[in-house]
């Protein structure tokens, strides 16, 4: 985990994975520190993928 951004009832969590930075939303947040290891899961139905080349959404 690189950093967190508290937003009240949820927190954005920024993490390095596979050469990139991923952002996820933590509902019912708990205190995290930079460098903490966190377990994350991916719900593809909630993902918002974008093209690295164009910046456009990959959703149709």
PyMOL Python script that loads the backbone (N, CA, C, O; Angstrom):
from pymol import cmd

cmd.read_pdbstr("""\
ATOM      1  N   UNK A   1       0.841  -1.154   0.000  1.00  0.00           N
ATOM      2  CA  UNK A   1       0.000   0.000   0.000  1.00  0.00           C
ATOM      3  C   UNK A   1       0.896   1.229   0.000  1.00  0.00           C
ATOM      4  O   UNK A   1       1.825   1.339   0.799  1.00  0.00           O
ATOM      5  N   UNK A   2       0.600   2.153  -0.911  1.00  0.00           N
ATOM      6  CA  UNK A   2       1.402   3.368  -1.040  1.00  0.00           C
ATOM      7  C   UNK A   2       0.837   4.485  -0.176  1.00  0.00           C
ATOM      8  O   UNK A   2       1.563   5.121   0.588  1.00  0.00           O
ATOM      9  N   UNK A   3      -0.478   4.721  -0.305  1.00  0.00           N
ATOM     10  CA  UNK A   3      -1.105   5.838   0.401  1.00  0.00           C
ATOM     11  C   UNK A   3      -2.598   5.593   0.510  1.00  0.00           C
ATOM     12  O   UNK A   3      -3.158   4.731  -0.167  1.00  0.00           O
ATOM     13  N   UNK A   4      -3.236   6.376   1.383  1.00  0.00           N
ATOM     14  CA  UNK A   4      -4.687   6.339   1.505  1.00  0.00           C
ATOM     15  C   UNK A   4      -5.229   7.761   1.415  1.00  0.00           C
ATOM     16  O   UNK A   4      -4.526   8.731   1.699  1.00  0.00           O
ATOM     17  N   UNK A   5      -6.495   7.859   1.014  1.00  0.00           N
ATOM     18  CA  UNK A   5      -7.179   9.147   0.974  1.00  0.00           C
ATOM     19  C   UNK A   5      -8.534   8.978   1.657  1.00  0.00           C
ATOM     20  O   UNK A   5      -9.487   8.500   1.041  1.00  0.00           O
ATOM     21  N   UNK A   6      -8.620   9.373   2.937  1.00  0.00           N
ATOM     22  CA  UNK A   6      -9.885   9.248   3.667  1.00  0.00           C
ATOM     23  C   UNK A   6     -10.951  10.179   3.084  1.00  0.00           C
ATOM     24  O   UNK A   6     -10.688  11.352   2.818  1.00  0.00           O
ATOM     25  N   UNK A   7     -12.154   9.639   2.890  1.00  0.00           N
ATOM     26  CA  UNK A   7     -13.258  10.415   2.325  1.00  0.00           C
ATOM     27  C   UNK A   7     -14.493  10.358   3.214  1.00  0.00           C
ATOM     28  O   UNK A   7     -15.610  10.534   2.728  1.00  0.00           O
ATOM     29  N   UNK A   8     -14.311  10.117   4.496  1.00  0.00           N
ATOM     30  CA  UNK A   8     -15.445  10.020   5.407  1.00  0.00           C
ATOM     31  C   UNK A   8     -15.849   8.586   5.623  1.00  0.00           C
ATOM     32  O   UNK A   8     -15.205   7.873   6.393  1.00  0.00           O
ATOM     33  N   UNK A   9     -16.922   8.134   4.949  1.00  0.00           N
ATOM     34  CA  UNK A   9     -17.404   6.769   5.157  1.00  0.00           C
ATOM     35  C   UNK A   9     -16.677   5.731   4.308  1.00  0.00           C
ATOM     36  O   UNK A   9     -17.003   4.546   4.378  1.00  0.00           O
ATOM     37  N   UNK A  10     -15.713   6.145   3.519  1.00  0.00           N
ATOM     38  CA  UNK A  10     -14.874   5.229   2.748  1.00  0.00           C
ATOM     39  C   UNK A  10     -13.500   5.850   2.577  1.00  0.00           C
ATOM     40  O   UNK A  10     -13.315   7.046   2.801  1.00  0.00           O
ATOM     41  N   UNK A  11     -12.539   5.030   2.178  1.00  0.00           N
ATOM     42  CA  UNK A  11     -11.166   5.492   1.970  1.00  0.00           C
ATOM     43  C   UNK A  11     -10.654   4.936   0.657  1.00  0.00           C
ATOM     44  O   UNK A  11     -10.860   3.760   0.358  1.00  0.00           O
ATOM     45  N   UNK A  12      -9.984   5.775  -0.136  1.00  0.00           N
ATOM     46  CA  UNK A  12      -9.311   5.284  -1.338  1.00  0.00           C
ATOM     47  C   UNK A  12      -7.953   4.746  -0.922  1.00  0.00           C
ATOM     48  O   UNK A  12      -7.232   5.383  -0.155  1.00  0.00           O
ATOM     49  N   UNK A  13      -7.608   3.575  -1.430  1.00  0.00           N
ATOM     50  CA  UNK A  13      -6.334   2.933  -1.118  1.00  0.00           C
ATOM     51  C   UNK A  13      -5.534   2.820  -2.412  1.00  0.00           C
ATOM     52  O   UNK A  13      -6.011   2.248  -3.392  1.00  0.00           O
ATOM     53  N   UNK A  14      -4.325   3.362  -2.415  1.00  0.00           N
ATOM     54  CA  UNK A  14      -3.439   3.329  -3.574  1.00  0.00           C
ATOM     55  C   UNK A  14      -2.378   2.269  -3.312  1.00  0.00           C
ATOM     56  O   UNK A  14      -1.683   2.317  -2.297  1.00  0.00           O
ATOM     57  N   UNK A  15      -2.253   1.306  -4.233  1.00  0.00           N
ATOM     58  CA  UNK A  15      -1.327   0.200  -4.031  1.00  0.00           C
ATOM     59  C   UNK A  15      -0.572  -0.102  -5.322  1.00  0.00           C
ATOM     60  O   UNK A  15      -1.110   0.050  -6.419  1.00  0.00           O
ATOM     61  N   UNK A  16       0.686  -0.532  -5.176  1.00  0.00           N
ATOM     62  CA  UNK A  16       1.475  -0.970  -6.329  1.00  0.00           C
ATOM     63  C   UNK A  16       1.164  -2.427  -6.605  1.00  0.00           C
ATOM     64  O   UNK A  16       1.091  -3.243  -5.686  1.00  0.00           O
ATOM     65  N   UNK A  17       0.981  -2.749  -7.883  1.00  0.00           N
ATOM     66  CA  UNK A  17       0.728  -4.132  -8.272  1.00  0.00           C
ATOM     67  C   UNK A  17       1.133  -4.311  -9.724  1.00  0.00           C
ATOM     68  O   UNK A  17       0.684  -3.563 -10.593  1.00  0.00           O
ATOM     69  N   UNK A  18       1.963  -5.275  -9.987  1.00  0.00           N
ATOM     70  CA  UNK A  18       2.339  -5.654 -11.350  1.00  0.00           C
ATOM     71  C   UNK A  18       2.843  -4.464 -12.164  1.00  0.00           C
ATOM     72  O   UNK A  18       2.500  -4.318 -13.338  1.00  0.00           O
ATOM     73  N   UNK A  19       3.656  -3.617 -11.540  1.00  0.00           N
ATOM     74  CA  UNK A  19       4.257  -2.495 -12.248  1.00  0.00           C
ATOM     75  C   UNK A  19       3.389  -1.262 -12.377  1.00  0.00           C
ATOM     76  O   UNK A  19       3.798  -0.288 -13.010  1.00  0.00           O
ATOM     77  N   UNK A  20       2.220  -1.275 -11.803  1.00  0.00           N
ATOM     78  CA  UNK A  20       1.333  -0.122 -11.888  1.00  0.00           C
ATOM     79  C   UNK A  20       0.775   0.256 -10.533  1.00  0.00           C
ATOM     80  O   UNK A  20       0.996  -0.441  -9.543  1.00  0.00           O
ATOM     81  N   UNK A  21       0.062   1.345 -10.494  1.00  0.00           N
ATOM     82  CA  UNK A  21      -0.596   1.784  -9.271  1.00  0.00           C
ATOM     83  C   UNK A  21      -2.096   1.564  -9.439  1.00  0.00           C
ATOM     84  O   UNK A  21      -2.691   2.002 -10.423  1.00  0.00           O
ATOM     85  N   UNK A  22      -2.690   0.893  -8.485  1.00  0.00           N
ATOM     86  CA  UNK A  22      -4.111   0.588  -8.495  1.00  0.00           C
ATOM     87  C   UNK A  22      -4.782   1.370  -7.386  1.00  0.00           C
ATOM     88  O   UNK A  22      -4.202   1.567  -6.319  1.00  0.00           O
ATOM     89  N   UNK A  23      -5.991   1.812  -7.633  1.00  0.00           N
ATOM     90  CA  UNK A  23      -6.772   2.525  -6.632  1.00  0.00           C
ATOM     91  C   UNK A  23      -8.011   1.692  -6.331  1.00  0.00           C
ATOM     92  O   UNK A  23      -8.721   1.256  -7.237  1.00  0.00           O
ATOM     93  N   UNK A  24      -8.258   1.479  -5.043  1.00  0.00           N
ATOM     94  CA  UNK A  24      -9.466   0.760  -4.651  1.00  0.00           C
ATOM     95  C   UNK A  24     -10.185   1.534  -3.559  1.00  0.00           C
ATOM     96  O   UNK A  24      -9.621   2.435  -2.939  1.00  0.00           O
ATOM     97  N   UNK A  25     -11.415   1.172  -3.342  1.00  0.00           N
ATOM     98  CA  UNK A  25     -12.255   1.831  -2.349  1.00  0.00           C
ATOM     99  C   UNK A  25     -12.435   0.884  -1.170  1.00  0.00           C
ATOM    100  O   UNK A  25     -12.853  -0.261  -1.343  1.00  0.00           O
ATOM    101  N   UNK A  26     -12.121   1.363   0.023  1.00  0.00           N
ATOM    102  CA  UNK A  26     -12.301   0.568   1.237  1.00  0.00           C
ATOM    103  C   UNK A  26     -13.519   1.124   1.978  1.00  0.00           C
ATOM    104  O   UNK A  26     -13.512   2.258   2.457  1.00  0.00           O
ATOM    105  N   UNK A  27     -14.563   0.297   2.060  1.00  0.00           N
ATOM    106  CA  UNK A  27     -15.755   0.661   2.801  1.00  0.00           C
ATOM    107  C   UNK A  27     -15.518   0.243   4.251  1.00  0.00           C
ATOM    108  O   UNK A  27     -14.848  -0.760   4.497  1.00  0.00           O
ATOM    109  N   UNK A  28     -16.049   0.981   5.200  1.00  0.00           N
ATOM    110  CA  UNK A  28     -15.784   0.746   6.621  1.00  0.00           C
ATOM    111  C   UNK A  28     -14.279   0.773   6.870  1.00  0.00           C
ATOM    112  O   UNK A  28     -13.709  -0.210   7.343  1.00  0.00           O
ATOM    113  N   UNK A  29     -13.635   1.895   6.554  1.00  0.00           N
ATOM    114  CA  UNK A  29     -12.172   1.962   6.578  1.00  0.00           C
ATOM    115  C   UNK A  29     -11.562   1.770   7.959  1.00  0.00           C
ATOM    116  O   UNK A  29     -12.176   2.054   8.988  1.00  0.00           O
ATOM    117  N   UNK A  30     -10.321   1.275   7.939  1.00  0.00           N
ATOM    118  CA  UNK A  30      -9.519   1.176   9.146  1.00  0.00           C
ATOM    119  C   UNK A  30      -8.204   1.905   8.883  1.00  0.00           C
ATOM    120  O   UNK A  30      -7.851   2.170   7.734  1.00  0.00           O
ATOM    121  N   UNK A  31      -7.497   2.219   9.938  1.00  0.00           N
ATOM    122  CA  UNK A  31      -6.246   2.967   9.827  1.00  0.00           C
ATOM    123  C   UNK A  31      -5.180   2.125   9.138  1.00  0.00           C
ATOM    124  O   UNK A  31      -4.933   0.988   9.538  1.00  0.00           O
ATOM    125  N   UNK A  32      -4.550   2.675   8.106  1.00  0.00           N
ATOM    126  CA  UNK A  32      -3.442   2.028   7.411  1.00  0.00           C
ATOM    127  C   UNK A  32      -2.278   3.002   7.341  1.00  0.00           C
ATOM    128  O   UNK A  32      -2.470   4.218   7.348  1.00  0.00           O
ATOM    129  N   UNK A  33      -1.081   2.464   7.275  1.00  0.00           N
ATOM    130  CA  UNK A  33       0.128   3.272   7.126  1.00  0.00           C
ATOM    131  C   UNK A  33       0.809   2.907   5.813  1.00  0.00           C
ATOM    132  O   UNK A  33       0.697   1.770   5.356  1.00  0.00           O
ATOM    133  N   UNK A  34       1.517   3.863   5.196  1.00  0.00           N
ATOM    134  CA  UNK A  34       2.271   3.584   3.968  1.00  0.00           C
ATOM    135  C   UNK A  34       3.198   2.406   4.213  1.00  0.00           C
ATOM    136  O   UNK A  34       3.888   2.353   5.231  1.00  0.00           O
ATOM    137  N   UNK A  35       3.214   1.469   3.290  1.00  0.00           N
ATOM    138  CA  UNK A  35       4.043   0.280   3.400  1.00  0.00           C
ATOM    139  C   UNK A  35       3.312  -0.918   3.976  1.00  0.00           C
ATOM    140  O   UNK A  35       3.813  -2.039   3.893  1.00  0.00           O
ATOM    141  N   UNK A  36       2.118  -0.705   4.568  1.00  0.00           N
ATOM    142  CA  UNK A  36       1.335  -1.835   5.074  1.00  0.00           C
ATOM    143  C   UNK A  36       0.969  -2.764   3.925  1.00  0.00           C
ATOM    144  O   UNK A  36       0.704  -2.319   2.808  1.00  0.00           O
ATOM    145  N   UNK A  37       0.959  -4.043   4.212  1.00  0.00           N
ATOM    146  CA  UNK A  37       0.488  -5.026   3.229  1.00  0.00           C
ATOM    147  C   UNK A  37      -1.002  -5.188   3.413  1.00  0.00           C
ATOM    148  O   UNK A  37      -1.486  -5.353   4.533  1.00  0.00           O
ATOM    149  N   UNK A  38      -1.725  -5.141   2.318  1.00  0.00           N
ATOM    150  CA  UNK A  38      -3.180  -5.294   2.381  1.00  0.00           C
ATOM    151  C   UNK A  38      -3.609  -6.363   1.384  1.00  0.00           C
ATOM    152  O   UNK A  38      -2.988  -6.534   0.335  1.00  0.00           O
ATOM    153  N   UNK A  39      -4.658  -7.067   1.717  1.00  0.00           N
ATOM    154  CA  UNK A  39      -5.236  -8.060   0.810  1.00  0.00           C
ATOM    155  C   UNK A  39      -6.380  -7.387   0.078  1.00  0.00           C
ATOM    156  O   UNK A  39      -7.256  -6.785   0.700  1.00  0.00           O
ATOM    157  N   UNK A  40      -6.373  -7.488  -1.250  1.00  0.00           N
ATOM    158  CA  UNK A  40      -7.407  -6.857  -2.062  1.00  0.00           C
ATOM    159  C   UNK A  40      -8.032  -7.897  -2.966  1.00  0.00           C
ATOM    160  O   UNK A  40      -7.395  -8.883  -3.337  1.00  0.00           O
ATOM    161  N   UNK A  41      -9.279  -7.667  -3.315  1.00  0.00           N
ATOM    162  CA  UNK A  41      -9.940  -8.508  -4.314  1.00  0.00           C
ATOM    163  C   UNK A  41     -10.509  -7.574  -5.378  1.00  0.00           C
ATOM    164  O   UNK A  41     -10.720  -6.387  -5.127  1.00  0.00           O
ATOM    165  N   UNK A  42     -10.750  -8.110  -6.545  1.00  0.00           N
ATOM    166  CA  UNK A  42     -11.207  -7.308  -7.674  1.00  0.00           C
ATOM    167  C   UNK A  42     -12.575  -7.797  -8.125  1.00  0.00           C
ATOM    168  O   UNK A  42     -12.743  -8.963  -8.484  1.00  0.00           O
ATOM    169  N   UNK A  43     -13.535  -6.910  -8.105  1.00  0.00           N
ATOM    170  CA  UNK A  43     -14.875  -7.185  -8.612  1.00  0.00           C
ATOM    171  C   UNK A  43     -14.958  -6.526  -9.984  1.00  0.00           C
ATOM    172  O   UNK A  43     -15.184  -5.320 -10.084  1.00  0.00           O
ATOM    173  N   UNK A  44     -14.777  -7.313 -11.037  1.00  0.00           N
ATOM    174  CA  UNK A  44     -14.734  -6.751 -12.390  1.00  0.00           C
ATOM    175  C   UNK A  44     -16.011  -6.022 -12.780  1.00  0.00           C
ATOM    176  O   UNK A  44     -15.976  -5.145 -13.643  1.00  0.00           O
ATOM    177  N   UNK A  45     -17.129  -6.361 -12.168  1.00  0.00           N
ATOM    178  CA  UNK A  45     -18.374  -5.651 -12.491  1.00  0.00           C
ATOM    179  C   UNK A  45     -18.344  -4.214 -11.970  1.00  0.00           C
ATOM    180  O   UNK A  45     -19.144  -3.384 -12.402  1.00  0.00           O
ATOM    181  N   UNK A  46     -17.431  -3.915 -11.051  1.00  0.00           N
ATOM    182  CA  UNK A  46     -17.304  -2.575 -10.492  1.00  0.00           C
ATOM    183  C   UNK A  46     -16.052  -1.849 -10.995  1.00  0.00           C
ATOM    184  O   UNK A  46     -15.804  -0.707 -10.608  1.00  0.00           O
ATOM    185  N   UNK A  47     -15.262  -2.503 -11.851  1.00  0.00           N
ATOM    186  CA  UNK A  47     -14.012  -1.921 -12.349  1.00  0.00           C
ATOM    187  C   UNK A  47     -14.292  -0.862 -13.413  1.00  0.00           C
ATOM    188  O   UNK A  47     -15.289  -0.935 -14.131  1.00  0.00           O
ATOM    189  N   UNK A  48     -13.404   0.116 -13.504  1.00  0.00           N
ATOM    190  CA  UNK A  48     -13.493   1.172 -14.509  1.00  0.00           C
ATOM    191  C   UNK A  48     -12.171   1.228 -15.278  1.00  0.00           C
ATOM    192  O   UNK A  48     -11.336   2.095 -15.020  1.00  0.00           O
ATOM    193  N   UNK A  49     -11.981   0.290 -16.233  1.00  0.00           N
ATOM    194  CA  UNK A  49     -10.710   0.246 -16.975  1.00  0.00           C
ATOM    195  C   UNK A  49     -10.619   1.329 -18.050  1.00  0.00           C
ATOM    196  O   UNK A  49     -11.606   1.674 -18.700  1.00  0.00           O
ATOM    197  N   UNK A  50      -9.399   1.854 -18.214  1.00  0.00           N
ATOM    198  CA  UNK A  50      -9.120   2.876 -19.224  1.00  0.00           C
ATOM    199  C   UNK A  50      -7.930   2.445 -20.067  1.00  0.00           C
ATOM    200  O   UNK A  50      -7.059   1.715 -19.593  1.00  0.00           O
ATOM    201  N   UNK A  51      -7.893   2.893 -21.309  1.00  0.00           N
ATOM    202  CA  UNK A  51      -6.774   2.619 -22.203  1.00  0.00           C
ATOM    203  C   UNK A  51      -5.555   3.448 -21.764  1.00  0.00           C
ATOM    204  O   UNK A  51      -5.666   4.656 -21.550  1.00  0.00           O
ATOM    205  N   UNK A  52      -4.411   2.801 -21.634  1.00  0.00           N
ATOM    206  CA  UNK A  52      -3.178   3.519 -21.297  1.00  0.00           C
ATOM    207  C   UNK A  52      -2.764   4.424 -22.448  1.00  0.00           C
ATOM    208  O   UNK A  52      -2.117   5.446 -22.218  1.00  0.00           O
ATOM    209  N   UNK A  53      -3.118   4.077 -23.679  1.00  0.00           N
ATOM    210  CA  UNK A  53      -2.743   4.866 -24.853  1.00  0.00           C
ATOM    211  C   UNK A  53      -3.606   6.114 -25.056  1.00  0.00           C
ATOM    212  O   UNK A  53      -3.097   7.198 -25.342  1.00  0.00           O
ATOM    213  N   UNK A  54      -4.926   5.939 -24.901  1.00  0.00           N
ATOM    214  CA  UNK A  54      -5.825   7.044 -25.220  1.00  0.00           C
ATOM    215  C   UNK A  54      -6.453   7.708 -23.996  1.00  0.00           C
ATOM    216  O   UNK A  54      -6.933   8.839 -24.078  1.00  0.00           O
ATOM    217  N   UNK A  55      -6.449   7.004 -22.860  1.00  0.00           N
ATOM    218  CA  UNK A  55      -7.107   7.522 -21.670  1.00  0.00           C
ATOM    219  C   UNK A  55      -8.609   7.346 -21.696  1.00  0.00           C
ATOM    220  O   UNK A  55      -9.304   7.751 -20.764  1.00  0.00           O
ATOM    221  N   UNK A  56      -9.121   6.738 -22.772  1.00  0.00           N
ATOM    222  CA  UNK A  56     -10.570   6.533 -22.899  1.00  0.00           C
ATOM    223  C   UNK A  56     -11.003   5.271 -22.179  1.00  0.00           C
ATOM    224  O   UNK A  56     -10.224   4.332 -22.017  1.00  0.00           O
ATOM    225  N   UNK A  57     -12.258   5.263 -21.749  1.00  0.00           N
ATOM    226  CA  UNK A  57     -12.807   4.100 -21.069  1.00  0.00           C
ATOM    227  C   UNK A  57     -12.824   2.888 -21.994  1.00  0.00           C
ATOM    228  O   UNK A  57     -12.991   3.029 -23.205  1.00  0.00           O
ATOM    229  N   UNK A  58     -12.653   1.711 -21.429  1.00  0.00           N
ATOM    230  CA  UNK A  58     -12.718   0.479 -22.206  1.00  0.00           C
ATOM    231  C   UNK A  58     -14.098  -0.166 -22.106  1.00  0.00           C
ATOM    232  O   UNK A  58     -14.339  -1.227 -22.681  1.00  0.00           O
ATOM    233  N   UNK A  59     -14.986   0.475 -21.382  1.00  0.00           N
ATOM    234  CA  UNK A  59     -16.360  -0.019 -21.308  1.00  0.00           C
ATOM    235  C   UNK A  59     -17.122   0.445 -22.535  1.00  0.00           C
ATOM    236  O   UNK A  59     -16.942   1.568 -23.005  1.00  0.00           O
ATOM    237  N   UNK A  60     -17.974  -0.432 -23.048  1.00  0.00           N
ATOM    238  CA  UNK A  60     -18.703  -0.119 -24.265  1.00  0.00           C
ATOM    239  C   UNK A  60     -19.965   0.528 -24.086  1.00  0.00           C
ATOM    240  O   UNK A  60     -20.649   0.829 -25.064  1.00  0.00           O
TER     241      UNK A  60
END
""", "prot")
cmd.dss("prot")
cmd.show_as("cartoon", "prot")
cmd.util.cbc("prot")
cmd.orient("prot")
